[in-house]
Amino acid sequence: MKISHEKKERIEEQILSFLYSLAPKSAYTSHVAREIARDEEFVKILLQDLKKKTLVVEIKKNSSGEAYSRRIRWKISDSAYTIYKQKQN
């Protein structure tokens, strides 16, 4: 099944909205997928697209600086957070 570009953008907006609500904390891909009720692989692809647009930041290391072997955490970028904050007011 093919999803239109418009629907992908709406789902990306849902992802950004969720990450904005968590800011400054981050969330794993699986947690984001569960919150917006989508498949993890599909959400991962969308998150990577958002990363290319510099709207989200990928975190590949834990708090002690060790790299994750399979997991990735995501958070909204500072610039995207500022824009969302301005739109909320």
PyMOL Python script that loads the backbone (N, CA, C, O; Angstrom):
from pymol import cmd

cmd.read_pdbstr("""\
ATOM      1  N   MET A   1       0.836  -1.176   0.000  1.00  0.00           N
ATOM      2  CA  MET A   1       0.000   0.000   0.000  1.00  0.00           C
ATOM      3  C   MET A   1       0.882   1.241   0.000  1.00  0.00           C
ATOM      4  O   MET A   1       1.840   1.331   0.768  1.00  0.00           O
ATOM      5  N   LYS A   2       0.565   2.169  -0.839  1.00  0.00           N
ATOM      6  CA  LYS A   2       1.333   3.402  -0.974  1.00  0.00           C
ATOM      7  C   LYS A   2       0.653   4.529  -0.199  1.00  0.00           C
ATOM      8  O   LYS A   2      -0.563   4.698  -0.284  1.00  0.00           O
ATOM      9  N   ILE A   3       1.429   5.289   0.546  1.00  0.00           N
ATOM     10  CA  ILE A   3       0.902   6.413   1.310  1.00  0.00           C
ATOM     11  C   ILE A   3       1.284   7.696   0.585  1.00  0.00           C
ATOM     12  O   ILE A   3       2.430   7.862   0.167  1.00  0.00           O
ATOM     13  N   SER A   4       0.337   8.589   0.439  1.00  0.00           N
ATOM     14  CA  SER A   4       0.583   9.832  -0.284  1.00  0.00           C
ATOM     15  C   SER A   4       1.558  10.723   0.476  1.00  0.00           C
ATOM     16  O   SER A   4       1.754  10.583   1.683  1.00  0.00           O
ATOM     17  N   HIS A   5       2.153  11.631  -0.260  1.00  0.00           N
ATOM     18  CA  HIS A   5       3.107  12.573   0.315  1.00  0.00           C
ATOM     19  C   HIS A   5       2.435  13.431   1.386  1.00  0.00           C
ATOM     20  O   HIS A   5       3.034  13.727   2.420  1.00  0.00           O
ATOM     21  N   GLU A   6       1.206  13.821   1.134  1.00  0.00           N
ATOM     22  CA  GLU A   6       0.460  14.646   2.091  1.00  0.00           C
ATOM     23  C   GLU A   6       0.239  13.913   3.409  1.00  0.00           C
ATOM     24  O   GLU A   6       0.378  14.502   4.481  1.00  0.00           O
ATOM     25  N   LYS A   7      -0.104  12.625   3.332  1.00  0.00           N
ATOM     26  CA  LYS A   7      -0.328  11.847   4.554  1.00  0.00           C
ATOM     27  C   LYS A   7       0.971  11.641   5.316  1.00  0.00           C
ATOM     28  O   LYS A   7       0.979  11.658   6.547  1.00  0.00           O
ATOM     29  N   LYS A   8       2.073  11.445   4.591  1.00  0.00           N
ATOM     30  CA  LYS A   8       3.363  11.310   5.260  1.00  0.00           C
ATOM     31  C   LYS A   8       3.711  12.580   6.019  1.00  0.00           C
ATOM     32  O   LYS A   8       4.224  12.524   7.137  1.00  0.00           O
ATOM     33  N   GLU A   9       3.428  13.737   5.401  1.00  0.00           N
ATOM     34  CA  GLU A   9       3.708  15.002   6.069  1.00  0.00           C
ATOM     35  C   GLU A   9       2.868  15.160   7.331  1.00  0.00           C
ATOM     36  O   GLU A   9       3.355  15.679   8.335  1.00  0.00           O
ATOM     37  N   ARG A  10       1.628  14.724   7.291  1.00  0.00           N
ATOM     38  CA  ARG A  10       0.772  14.795   8.481  1.00  0.00           C
ATOM     39  C   ARG A  10       1.291  13.894   9.592  1.00  0.00           C
ATOM     40  O   ARG A  10       1.257  14.266  10.765  1.00  0.00           O
ATOM     41  N   ILE A  11       1.766  12.726   9.229  1.00  0.00           N
ATOM     42  CA  ILE A  11       2.328  11.811  10.233  1.00  0.00           C
ATOM     43  C   ILE A  11       3.611  12.401  10.808  1.00  0.00           C
ATOM     44  O   ILE A  11       3.866  12.292  12.007  1.00  0.00           O
ATOM     45  N   GLU A  12       4.420  13.028   9.949  1.00  0.00           N
ATOM     46  CA  GLU A  12       5.629  13.695  10.426  1.00  0.00           C
ATOM     47  C   GLU A  12       5.275  14.816  11.397  1.00  0.00           C
ATOM     48  O   GLU A  12       5.982  15.028  12.382  1.00  0.00           O
ATOM     49  N   GLU A  13       4.198  15.528  11.130  1.00  0.00           N
ATOM     50  CA  GLU A  13       3.740  16.572  12.047  1.00  0.00           C
ATOM     51  C   GLU A  13       3.342  15.975  13.393  1.00  0.00           C
ATOM     52  O   GLU A  13       3.611  16.563  14.440  1.00  0.00           O
ATOM     53  N   GLN A  14       2.700  14.802  13.365  1.00  0.00           N
ATOM     54  CA  GLN A  14       2.345  14.121  14.616  1.00  0.00           C
ATOM     55  C   GLN A  14       3.598  13.753  15.401  1.00  0.00           C
ATOM     56  O   GLN A  14       3.644  13.901  16.622  1.00  0.00           O
ATOM     57  N   ILE A  15       4.609  13.274  14.688  1.00  0.00           N
ATOM     58  CA  ILE A  15       5.871  12.907  15.336  1.00  0.00           C
ATOM     59  C   ILE A  15       6.507  14.136  15.977  1.00  0.00           C
ATOM     60  O   ILE A  15       6.940  14.085  17.128  1.00  0.00           O
ATOM     61  N   LEU A  16       6.562  15.232  15.240  1.00  0.00           N
ATOM     62  CA  LEU A  16       7.153  16.453  15.778  1.00  0.00           C
ATOM     63  C   LEU A  16       6.366  16.971  16.982  1.00  0.00           C
ATOM     64  O   LEU A  16       6.950  17.431  17.963  1.00  0.00           O
ATOM     65  N   SER A  17       5.063  16.894  16.900  1.00  0.00           N
ATOM     66  CA  SER A  17       4.223  17.337  18.009  1.00  0.00           C
ATOM     67  C   SER A  17       4.491  16.494  19.257  1.00  0.00           C
ATOM     68  O   SER A  17       4.586  17.026  20.363  1.00  0.00           O
ATOM     69  N   PHE A  18       4.610  15.193  19.074  1.00  0.00           N
ATOM     70  CA  PHE A  18       4.904  14.310  20.204  1.00  0.00           C
ATOM     71  C   PHE A  18       6.270  14.627  20.805  1.00  0.00           C
ATOM     72  O   PHE A  18       6.399  14.729  22.025  1.00  0.00           O
ATOM     73  N   LEU A  19       7.287  14.782  19.963  1.00  0.00           N
ATOM     74  CA  LEU A  19       8.630  15.085  20.461  1.00  0.00           C
ATOM     75  C   LEU A  19       8.666  16.459  21.122  1.00  0.00           C
ATOM     76  O   LEU A  19       9.401  16.663  22.088  1.00  0.00           O
ATOM     77  N   TYR A  20       7.876  17.401  20.608  1.00  0.00           N
ATOM     78  CA  TYR A  20       7.790  18.721  21.234  1.00  0.00           C
ATOM     79  C   TYR A  20       7.224  18.596  22.654  1.00  0.00           C
ATOM     80  O   TYR A  20       7.696  19.260  23.577  1.00  0.00           O
ATOM     81  N   SER A  21       6.217  17.745  22.819  1.00  0.00           N
ATOM     82  CA  SER A  21       5.609  17.577  24.132  1.00  0.00           C
ATOM     83  C   SER A  21       6.578  16.954  25.140  1.00  0.00           C
ATOM     84  O   SER A  21       6.426  17.147  26.346  1.00  0.00           O
ATOM     85  N   LEU A  22       7.565  16.212  24.654  1.00  0.00           N
ATOM     86  CA  LEU A  22       8.562  15.590  25.528  1.00  0.00           C
ATOM     87  C   LEU A  22       9.764  16.488  25.818  1.00  0.00           C
ATOM     88  O   LEU A  22      10.480  16.273  26.796  1.00  0.00           O
ATOM     89  N   ALA A  23       9.982  17.480  24.982  1.00  0.00           N
ATOM     90  CA  ALA A  23      11.198  18.296  25.036  1.00  0.00           C
ATOM     91  C   ALA A  23      11.471  18.761  26.452  1.00  0.00           C
ATOM     92  O   ALA A  23      10.530  19.127  27.157  1.00  0.00           O
ATOM     93  N   PRO A  24      12.705  18.764  26.893  1.00  0.00           N
ATOM     94  CA  PRO A  24      13.956  18.433  26.220  1.00  0.00           C
ATOM     95  C   PRO A  24      14.323  16.954  26.278  1.00  0.00           C
ATOM     96  O   PRO A  24      15.432  16.586  25.890  1.00  0.00           O
ATOM     97  N   LYS A  25      13.434  16.112  26.745  1.00  0.00           N
ATOM     98  CA  LYS A  25      13.714  14.677  26.795  1.00  0.00           C
ATOM     99  C   LYS A  25      13.680  14.077  25.390  1.00  0.00           C
ATOM    100  O   LYS A  25      13.226  14.710  24.438  1.00  0.00           O
ATOM    101  N   SER A  26      14.167  12.854  25.285  1.00  0.00           N
ATOM    102  CA  SER A  26      14.171  12.140  24.011  1.00  0.00           C
ATOM    103  C   SER A  26      13.350  10.856  24.142  1.00  0.00           C
ATOM    104  O   SER A  26      13.005  10.440  25.248  1.00  0.00           O
ATOM    105  N   ALA A  27      13.042  10.236  23.004  1.00  0.00           N
ATOM    106  CA  ALA A  27      12.258   9.002  23.014  1.00  0.00           C
ATOM    107  C   ALA A  27      12.848   8.026  22.002  1.00  0.00           C
ATOM    108  O   ALA A  27      13.385   8.424  20.967  1.00  0.00           O
ATOM    109  N   TYR A  28      12.736   6.739  22.326  1.00  0.00           N
ATOM    110  CA  TYR A  28      13.165   5.701  21.399  1.00  0.00           C
ATOM    111  C   TYR A  28      12.169   5.610  20.248  1.00  0.00           C
ATOM    112  O   TYR A  28      11.014   6.018  20.377  1.00  0.00           O
ATOM    113  N   THR A  29      12.625   5.076  19.133  1.00  0.00           N
ATOM    114  CA  THR A  29      11.782   4.906  17.952  1.00  0.00           C
ATOM    115  C   THR A  29      10.521   4.118  18.298  1.00  0.00           C
ATOM    116  O   THR A  29       9.428   4.465  17.852  1.00  0.00           O
ATOM    117  N   SER A  30      10.669   3.071  19.082  1.00  0.00           N
ATOM    118  CA  SER A  30       9.515   2.240  19.440  1.00  0.00           C
ATOM    119  C   SER A  30       8.476   3.018  20.248  1.00  0.00           C
ATOM    120  O   SER A  30       7.273   2.811  20.084  1.00  0.00           O
ATOM    121  N   HIS A  31       8.935   3.897  21.102  1.00  0.00           N
ATOM    122  CA  HIS A  31       8.012   4.703  21.905  1.00  0.00           C
ATOM    123  C   HIS A  31       7.256   5.699  21.025  1.00  0.00           C
ATOM    124  O   HIS A  31       6.054   5.898  21.206  1.00  0.00           O
ATOM    125  N   VAL A  32       7.950   6.320  20.080  1.00  0.00           N
ATOM    126  CA  VAL A  32       7.306   7.246  19.152  1.00  0.00           C
ATOM    127  C   VAL A  32       6.263   6.494  18.329  1.00  0.00           C
ATOM    128  O   VAL A  32       5.144   6.976  18.149  1.00  0.00           O
ATOM    129  N   ALA A  33       6.630   5.317  17.831  1.00  0.00           N
ATOM    130  CA  ALA A  33       5.711   4.517  17.015  1.00  0.00           C
ATOM    131  C   ALA A  33       4.470   4.125  17.803  1.00  0.00           C
ATOM    132  O   ALA A  33       3.361   4.158  17.272  1.00  0.00           O
ATOM    133  N   ARG A  34       4.649   3.757  19.059  1.00  0.00           N
ATOM    134  CA  ARG A  34       3.517   3.371  19.896  1.00  0.00           C
ATOM    135  C   ARG A  34       2.587   4.557  20.141  1.00  0.00           C
ATOM    136  O   ARG A  34       1.367   4.396  20.127  1.00  0.00           O
ATOM    137  N   GLU A  35       3.143   5.733  20.364  1.00  0.00           N
ATOM    138  CA  GLU A  35       2.341   6.918  20.647  1.00  0.00           C
ATOM    139  C   GLU A  35       1.502   7.369  19.458  1.00  0.00           C
ATOM    140  O   GLU A  35       0.376   7.832  19.638  1.00  0.00           O
ATOM    141  N   ILE A  36       2.036   7.239  18.248  1.00  0.00           N
ATOM    142  CA  ILE A  36       1.266   7.683  17.082  1.00  0.00           C
ATOM    143  C   ILE A  36       0.607   6.508  16.357  1.00  0.00           C
ATOM    144  O   ILE A  36       0.032   6.674  15.281  1.00  0.00           O
ATOM    145  N   ALA A  37       0.696   5.336  16.952  1.00  0.00           N
ATOM    146  CA  ALA A  37       0.038   4.119  16.440  1.00  0.00           C
ATOM    147  C   ALA A  37       0.443   3.796  15.004  1.00  0.00           C
ATOM    148  O   ALA A  37      -0.405   3.645  14.124  1.00  0.00           O
ATOM    149  N   ARG A  38       1.741   3.695  14.786  1.00  0.00           N
ATOM    150  CA  ARG A  38       2.289   3.341  13.473  1.00  0.00           C
ATOM    151  C   ARG A  38       3.355   2.275  13.630  1.00  0.00           C
ATOM    152  O   ARG A  38       3.848   2.030  14.731  1.00  0.00           O
ATOM    153  N   ASP A  39       3.707   1.643  12.518  1.00  0.00           N
ATOM    154  CA  ASP A  39       4.735   0.618  12.475  1.00  0.00           C
ATOM    155  C   ASP A  39       6.108   1.232  12.765  1.00  0.00           C
ATOM    156  O   ASP A  39       6.409   2.332  12.302  1.00  0.00           O
ATOM    157  N   GLU A  40       6.937   0.520  13.529  1.00  0.00           N
ATOM    158  CA  GLU A  40       8.252   1.045  13.910  1.00  0.00           C
ATOM    159  C   GLU A  40       9.154   1.333  12.712  1.00  0.00           C
ATOM    160  O   GLU A  40       9.830   2.362  12.680  1.00  0.00           O
ATOM    161  N   GLU A  41       9.170   0.439  11.734  1.00  0.00           N
ATOM    162  CA  GLU A  41      10.032   0.643  10.566  1.00  0.00           C
ATOM    163  C   GLU A  41       9.600   1.870   9.772  1.00  0.00           C
ATOM    164  O   GLU A  41      10.441   2.630   9.292  1.00  0.00           O
ATOM    165  N   PHE A  42       8.303   2.061   9.635  1.00  0.00           N
ATOM    166  CA  PHE A  42       7.776   3.229   8.929  1.00  0.00           C
ATOM    167  C   PHE A  42       8.129   4.511   9.679  1.00  0.00           C
ATOM    168  O   PHE A  42       8.525   5.504   9.069  1.00  0.00           O
ATOM    169  N   VAL A  43       7.986   4.486  10.989  1.00  0.00           N
ATOM    170  CA  VAL A  43       8.316   5.650  11.807  1.00  0.00           C
ATOM    171  C   VAL A  43       9.812   5.945  11.721  1.00  0.00           C
ATOM    172  O   VAL A  43      10.214   7.107  11.666  1.00  0.00           O
ATOM    173  N   LYS A  44      10.623   4.911  11.709  1.00  0.00           N
ATOM    174  CA  LYS A  44      12.075   5.105  11.601  1.00  0.00           C
ATOM    175  C   LYS A  44      12.434   5.801  10.291  1.00  0.00           C
ATOM    176  O   LYS A  44      13.289   6.688  10.275  1.00  0.00           O
ATOM    177  N   ILE A  45      11.793   5.410   9.199  1.00  0.00           N
ATOM    178  CA  ILE A  45      12.033   6.048   7.902  1.00  0.00           C
ATOM    179  C   ILE A  45      11.637   7.521   7.958  1.00  0.00           C
ATOM    180  O   ILE A  45      12.362   8.383   7.462  1.00  0.00           O
ATOM    181  N   LEU A  46      10.483   7.807   8.563  1.00  0.00           N
ATOM    182  CA  LEU A  46      10.032   9.192   8.668  1.00  0.00           C
ATOM    183  C   LEU A  46      10.960  10.009   9.564  1.00  0.00           C
ATOM    184  O   LEU A  46      11.244  11.170   9.268  1.00  0.00           O
ATOM    185  N   LEU A  47      11.428   9.413  10.648  1.00  0.00           N
ATOM    186  CA  LEU A  47      12.359  10.116  11.531  1.00  0.00           C
ATOM    187  C   LEU A  47      13.673  10.425  10.815  1.00  0.00           C
ATOM    188  O   LEU A  47      14.257  11.488  11.023  1.00  0.00           O
ATOM    189  N   GLN A  48      14.135   9.510   9.981  1.00  0.00           N
ATOM    190  CA  GLN A  48      15.355   9.766   9.216  1.00  0.00           C
ATOM    191  C   GLN A  48      15.140  10.886   8.200  1.00  0.00           C
ATOM    192  O   GLN A  48      16.047  11.681   7.954  1.00  0.00           O
ATOM    193  N   ASP A  49      13.946  10.955   7.611  1.00  0.00           N
ATOM    194  CA  ASP A  49      13.620  12.065   6.709  1.00  0.00           C
ATOM    195  C   ASP A  49      13.608  13.389   7.465  1.00  0.00           C
ATOM    196  O   ASP A  49      14.105  14.402   6.971  1.00  0.00           O
ATOM    197  N   LEU A  50      13.037  13.372   8.664  1.00  0.00           N
ATOM    198  CA  LEU A  50      13.009  14.584   9.489  1.00  0.00           C
ATOM    199  C   LEU A  50      14.423  14.993   9.906  1.00  0.00           C
ATOM    200  O   LEU A  50      14.717  16.181  10.041  1.00  0.00           O
ATOM    201  N   LYS A  51      15.283  14.016  10.106  1.00  0.00           N
ATOM    202  CA  LYS A  51      16.679  14.310  10.442  1.00  0.00           C
ATOM    203  C   LYS A  51      17.367  15.024   9.281  1.00  0.00           C
ATOM    204  O   LYS A  51      18.134  15.963   9.495  1.00  0.00           O
ATOM    205  N   LYS A  52      17.094  14.581   8.055  1.00  0.00           N
ATOM    206  CA  LYS A  52      17.668  15.234   6.876  1.00  0.00           C
ATOM    207  C   LYS A  52      17.204  16.676   6.758  1.00  0.00           C
ATOM    208  O   LYS A  52      17.930  17.532   6.253  1.00  0.00           O
ATOM    209  N   LYS A  53      15.977  16.943   7.230  1.00  0.00           N
ATOM    210  CA  LYS A  53      15.424  18.299   7.207  1.00  0.00           C
ATOM    211  C   LYS A  53      15.844  19.103   8.436  1.00  0.00           C
ATOM    212  O   LYS A  53      15.402  20.238   8.612  1.00  0.00           O
ATOM    213  N   THR A  54      16.687  18.530   9.279  1.00  0.00           N
ATOM    214  CA  THR A  54      17.194  19.097  10.542  1.00  0.00           C
ATOM    215  C   THR A  54      16.072  19.484  11.510  1.00  0.00           C
ATOM    216  O   THR A  54      16.177  20.489  12.213  1.00  0.00           O
ATOM    217  N   LEU A  55      15.019  18.702  11.547  1.00  0.00           N
ATOM    218  CA  LEU A  55      13.920  18.950  12.483  1.00  0.00           C
ATOM    219  C   LEU A  55      14.016  18.076  13.726  1.00  0.00           C
ATOM    220  O   LEU A  55      13.458  18.420  14.768  1.00  0.00           O
ATOM    221  N   VAL A  56      14.714  16.952  13.630  1.00  0.00           N
ATOM    222  CA  VAL A  56      14.946  16.097  14.786  1.00  0.00           C
ATOM    223  C   VAL A  56      16.436  15.774  14.883  1.00  0.00           C
ATOM    224  O   VAL A  56      17.181  15.879  13.908  1.00  0.00           O
ATOM    225  N   VAL A  57      16.843  15.380  16.082  1.00  0.00           N
ATOM    226  CA  VAL A  57      18.239  15.025  16.346  1.00  0.00           C
ATOM    227  C   VAL A  57      18.276  13.573  16.773  1.00  0.00           C
ATOM    228  O   VAL A  57      17.462  13.125  17.581  1.00  0.00           O
ATOM    229  N   GLU A  58      19.227  12.846  16.223  1.00  0.00           N
ATOM    230  CA  GLU A  58      19.410  11.426  16.525  1.00  0.00           C
ATOM    231  C   GLU A  58      20.426  11.296  17.657  1.00  0.00           C
ATOM    232  O   GLU A  58      21.494  11.906  17.608  1.00  0.00           O
ATOM    233  N   ILE A  59      20.098  10.510  18.664  1.00  0.00           N
ATOM    234  CA  ILE A  59      21.005  10.277  19.789  1.00  0.00           C
ATOM    235  C   ILE A  59      21.377   8.802  19.777  1.00  0.00           C
ATOM    236  O   ILE A  59      20.526   7.934  19.968  1.00  0.00           O
ATOM    237  N   LYS A  60      22.649   8.531  19.552  1.00  0.00           N
ATOM    238  CA  LYS A  60      23.104   7.145  19.435  1.00  0.00           C
ATOM    239  C   LYS A  60      23.906   6.667  20.638  1.00  0.00           C
ATOM    240  O   LYS A  60      24.387   5.534  20.650  1.00  0.00           O
ATOM    241  N   LYS A  61      24.055   7.525  21.657  1.00  0.00           N
ATOM    242  CA  LYS A  61      24.832   7.138  22.834  1.00  0.00           C
ATOM    243  C   LYS A  61      23.980   7.295  24.090  1.00  0.00           C
ATOM    244  O   LYS A  61      23.097   8.150  24.154  1.00  0.00           O
ATOM    245  N   ASN A  62      24.261   6.455  25.085  1.00  0.00           N
ATOM    246  CA  ASN A  62      23.537   6.564  26.350  1.00  0.00           C
ATOM    247  C   ASN A  62      24.154   7.655  27.217  1.00  0.00           C
ATOM    248  O   ASN A  62      25.089   8.333  26.792  1.00  0.00           O
ATOM    249  N   SER A  63      23.639   7.822  28.416  1.00  0.00           N
ATOM    250  CA  SER A  63      24.094   8.916  29.282  1.00  0.00           C
ATOM    251  C   SER A  63      25.547   8.779  29.725  1.00  0.00           C
ATOM    252  O   SER A  63      26.180   9.772  30.082  1.00  0.00           O
ATOM    253  N   SER A  64      26.075   7.569  29.704  1.00  0.00           N
ATOM    254  CA  SER A  64      27.486   7.390  30.078  1.00  0.00           C
ATOM    255  C   SER A  64      28.417   7.440  28.867  1.00  0.00           C
ATOM    256  O   SER A  64      29.618   7.211  29.012  1.00  0.00           O
ATOM    257  N   GLY A  65      27.895   7.731  27.691  1.00  0.00           N
ATOM    258  CA  GLY A  65      28.723   7.916  26.505  1.00  0.00           C
ATOM    259  C   GLY A  65      28.963   6.670  25.683  1.00  0.00           C
ATOM    260  O   GLY A  65      29.703   6.712  24.700  1.00  0.00           O
ATOM    261  N   GLU A  66      28.356   5.568  26.062  1.00  0.00           N
ATOM    262  CA  GLU A  66      28.527   4.334  25.301  1.00  0.00           C
ATOM    263  C   GLU A  66      27.520   4.289  24.160  1.00  0.00           C
ATOM    264  O   GLU A  66      26.355   4.648  24.328  1.00  0.00           O
ATOM    265  N   ALA A  67      27.982   3.845  23.004  1.00  0.00           N
ATOM    266  CA  ALA A  67      27.108   3.790  21.828  1.00  0.00           C
ATOM    267  C   ALA A  67      26.107   2.648  21.949  1.00  0.00           C
ATOM    268  O   ALA A  67      26.441   1.549  22.390  1.00  0.00           O
ATOM    269  N   TYR A  68      24.864   2.939  21.544  1.00  0.00           N
ATOM    270  CA  TYR A  68      23.841   1.894  21.481  1.00  0.00           C
ATOM    271  C   TYR A  68      24.172   0.979  20.312  1.00  0.00           C
ATOM    272  O   TYR A  68      24.643   1.442  19.273  1.00  0.00           O
ATOM    273  N   SER A  69      23.929  -0.314  20.476  1.00  0.00           N
ATOM    274  CA  SER A  69      24.199  -1.233  19.372  1.00  0.00           C
ATOM    275  C   SER A  69      23.042  -1.269  18.375  1.00  0.00           C
ATOM    276  O   SER A  69      23.274  -1.396  17.173  1.00  0.00           O
ATOM    277  N   ARG A  70      21.795  -1.157  18.855  1.00  0.00           N
ATOM    278  CA  ARG A  70      20.649  -1.247  17.956  1.00  0.00           C
ATOM    279  C   ARG A  70      19.605  -0.157  18.160  1.00  0.00           C
ATOM    280  O   ARG A  70      18.713   0.000  17.327  1.00  0.00           O
ATOM    281  N   ARG A  71      19.694   0.569  19.211  1.00  0.00           N
ATOM    282  CA  ARG A  71      18.636   1.519  19.548  1.00  0.00           C
ATOM    283  C   ARG A  71      19.031   2.941  19.170  1.00  0.00           C
ATOM    284  O   ARG A  71      20.213   3.280  19.118  1.00  0.00           O
ATOM    285  N   ILE A  72      18.037   3.750  18.913  1.00  0.00           N
ATOM    286  CA  ILE A  72      18.255   5.159  18.631  1.00  0.00           C
ATOM    287  C   ILE A  72      17.188   5.951  19.381  1.00  0.00           C
ATOM    288  O   ILE A  72      16.007   5.602  19.367  1.00  0.00           O
ATOM    289  N   ARG A  73      17.622   7.012  20.029  1.00  0.00           N
ATOM    290  CA  ARG A  73      16.681   7.927  20.659  1.00  0.00           C
ATOM    291  C   ARG A  73      16.585   9.167  19.779  1.00  0.00           C
ATOM    292  O   ARG A  73      17.527   9.516  19.067  1.00  0.00           O
ATOM    293  N   TRP A  74      15.434   9.823  19.841  1.00  0.00           N
ATOM    294  CA  TRP A  74      15.186  11.001  19.015  1.00  0.00           C
ATOM    295  C   TRP A  74      14.672  12.139  19.880  1.00  0.00           C
ATOM    296  O   TRP A  74      13.944  11.922  20.848  1.00  0.00           O
ATOM    297  N   LYS A  75      15.061  13.355  19.518  1.00  0.00           N
ATOM    298  CA  LYS A  75      14.489  14.532  20.162  1.00  0.00           C
ATOM    299  C   LYS A  75      14.343  15.617  19.112  1.00  0.00           C
ATOM    300  O   LYS A  75      15.012  15.599  18.079  1.00  0.00           O
ATOM    301  N   ILE A  76      13.465  16.553  19.390  1.00  0.00           N
ATOM    302  CA  ILE A  76      13.234  17.644  18.458  1.00  0.00           C
ATOM    303  C   ILE A  76      14.450  18.571  18.489  1.00  0.00           C
ATOM    304  O   ILE A  76      15.021  18.806  19.554  1.00  0.00           O
ATOM    305  N   SER A  77      14.844  19.090  17.346  1.00  0.00           N
ATOM    306  CA  SER A  77      16.010  19.974  17.280  1.00  0.00           C
ATOM    307  C   SER A  77      15.683  21.310  17.934  1.00  0.00           C
ATOM    308  O   SER A  77      14.515  21.667  18.089  1.00  0.00           O
ATOM    309  N   ASP A  78      16.719  22.044  18.315  1.00  0.00           N
ATOM    310  CA  ASP A  78      16.520  23.330  18.973  1.00  0.00           C
ATOM    311  C   ASP A  78      15.777  24.322  18.074  1.00  0.00           C
ATOM    312  O   ASP A  78      14.904  25.056  18.536  1.00  0.00           O
ATOM    313  N   SER A  79      16.133  24.335  16.792  1.00  0.00           N
ATOM    314  CA  SER A  79      15.474  25.263  15.870  1.00  0.00           C
ATOM    315  C   SER A  79      14.002  24.917  15.689  1.00  0.00           C
ATOM    316  O   SER A  79      13.158  25.813  15.660  1.00  0.00           O
ATOM    317  N   ALA A  80      13.680  23.631  15.568  1.00  0.00           N
ATOM    318  CA  ALA A  80      12.288  23.207  15.424  1.00  0.00           C
ATOM    319  C   ALA A  80      11.513  23.493  16.711  1.00  0.00           C
ATOM    320  O   ALA A  80      10.344  23.877  16.657  1.00  0.00           O
ATOM    321  N   TYR A  81      12.152  23.310  17.858  1.00  0.00           N
ATOM    322  CA  TYR A  81      11.496  23.594  19.134  1.00  0.00           C
ATOM    323  C   TYR A  81      11.133  25.075  19.225  1.00  0.00           C
ATOM    324  O   TYR A  81      10.035  25.419  19.661  1.00  0.00           O
ATOM    325  N   THR A  82      12.043  25.942  18.819  1.00  0.00           N
ATOM    326  CA  THR A  82      11.793  27.375  18.851  1.00  0.00           C
ATOM    327  C   THR A  82      10.615  27.748  17.956  1.00  0.00           C
ATOM    328  O   THR A  82       9.766  28.548  18.347  1.00  0.00           O
ATOM    329  N   ILE A  83      10.563  27.176  16.768  1.00  0.00           N
ATOM    330  CA  ILE A  83       9.471  27.460  15.839  1.00  0.00           C
ATOM    331  C   ILE A  83       8.144  26.970  16.411  1.00  0.00           C
ATOM    332  O   ILE A  83       7.148  27.692  16.360  1.00  0.00           O
ATOM    333  N   TYR A  84       8.117  25.759  16.951  1.00  0.00           N
ATOM    334  CA  TYR A  84       6.893  25.219  17.555  1.00  0.00           C
ATOM    335  C   TYR A  84       6.436  26.087  18.718  1.00  0.00           C
ATOM    336  O   TYR A  84       5.242  26.338  18.882  1.00  0.00           O
ATOM    337  N   LYS A  85       7.394  26.547  19.531  1.00  0.00           N
ATOM    338  CA  LYS A  85       7.068  27.368  20.682  1.00  0.00           C
ATOM    339  C   LYS A  85       6.437  28.691  20.243  1.00  0.00           C
ATOM    340  O   LYS A  85       5.484  29.161  20.866  1.00  0.00           O
ATOM    341  N   GLN A  86       6.957  29.283  19.189  1.00  0.00           N
ATOM    342  CA  GLN A  86       6.394  30.537  18.668  1.00  0.00           C
ATOM    343  C   GLN A  86       4.986  30.320  18.125  1.00  0.00           C
ATOM    344  O   GLN A  86       4.119  31.178  18.298  1.00  0.00           O
ATOM    345  N   LYS A  87       4.749  29.189  17.474  1.00  0.00           N
ATOM    346  CA  LYS A  87       3.433  28.903  16.914  1.00  0.00           C
ATOM    347  C   LYS A  87       2.410  28.634  18.008  1.00  0.00           C
ATOM    348  O   LYS A  87       1.222  28.887  17.811  1.00  0.00           O
ATOM    349  N   GLN A  88       2.847  28.126  19.156  1.00  0.00           N
ATOM    350  CA  GLN A  88       1.943  27.831  20.260  1.00  0.00           C
ATOM    351  C   GLN A  88       1.428  29.102  20.923  1.00  0.00           C
ATOM    352  O   GLN A  88       0.335  29.114  21.488  1.00  0.00           O
ATOM    353  N   ASN A  89       2.214  30.166  20.855  1.00  0.00           N
ATOM    354  CA  ASN A  89       1.823  31.433  21.521  1.00  0.00           C
ATOM    355  C   ASN A  89       0.951  32.266  20.671  1.00  0.00           C
ATOM    356  O   ASN A  89       0.541  33.351  21.084  1.00  0.00           O
TER     357      ASN A  89
END
""", "prot")
cmd.dss("prot")
cmd.show_as("cartoon", "prot")
cmd.util.cbc("prot")
cmd.orient("prot")
